[in-house]
Amino acid sequence: MKERQRWQPEEDKLLHAYVKQYGPKECYLISQCMGKPLDRDAKSCLSSGSLTPKEQNLVISLKDKYNNKWKKITFAIPGCTTKSLSKWWEVFKKKQLKL
């Protein structure tokens, strides 16, 4: 198993450039393009920036409504997977605890 490592500033800049070019919903396409220079998989390319502020608010309200029924929530956010939304939620919760 490969050891996890933090994103370096240069890697982050490259990721942002790909997101700007391909859009925030194309994580798998972005990870394929980044394969050689960064050797990252699509999961590591997911970030809080993957959702627009409007989508983030929608996830928050649907989470209140449906609790942990991520499949229902996913239907409301086109282009996202159940796993990516639940991962986003975990990161969001951790950030809220730090505030």
VENHU-V718149 format. One record per backbone hydrogen bond with DSSP energy under -1.0 kcal/mol. NH is the residue of the N-H (numbers start at 0). CO is the residue of the C=O. E is the energy in kcal/mol with one decimal. If there is no record, write none. Layout:
# VENHU-V718149
NH:CO:E + NH:CO:E
This chain:
# VENHU-V718149
11:7:-2.6 + 12:8:-2.1 + 13:9:-2.0 + 14:10:-2.6 + 15:11:-2.4 + 16:12:-1.9 + 17:13:-2.2 + 18:14:-2.6 + 19:15:-2.3 + 20:16:-1.8 + 21:17:-3.4 + 22:18:-2.5 + 25:22:-1.2 + 29:25:-2.8 + 30:26:-2.6 + 31:27:-1.8 + 32:28:-2.2 + 33:29:-2.1 + 37:33:-2.9 + 38:33:-1.1 + 38:34:-1.1 + 44:41:-1.0 + 45:42:-1.0 + 49:46:-2.2 + 50:47:-1.2 + 55:51:-2.8 + 56:52:-2.4 + 57:53:-2.0 + 58:54:-2.7 + 59:55:-2.3 + 60:56:-2.4 + 61:57:-2.7 + 62:58:-2.6 + 63:59:-1.7 + 64:60:-1.7 + 65:61:-3.6 + 66:62:-1.9 + 68:65:-1.2 + 69:67:-1.8 + 72:68:-1.6 + 73:69:-2.8 + 74:70:-1.3 + 75:72:-1.3 + 76:73:-1.4 + 79:76:-1.6 + 84:80:-2.2 + 85:81:-2.3 + 86:82:-2.3 + 87:83:-2.5 + 88:84:-2.5 + 89:85:-2.0 + 90:86:-2.1 + 91:87:-2.8 + 92:88:-2.8 + 93:89:-2.1 + 94:90:-2.2 + 95:91:-2.1 + 96:92:-2.0 + 97:93:-1.2
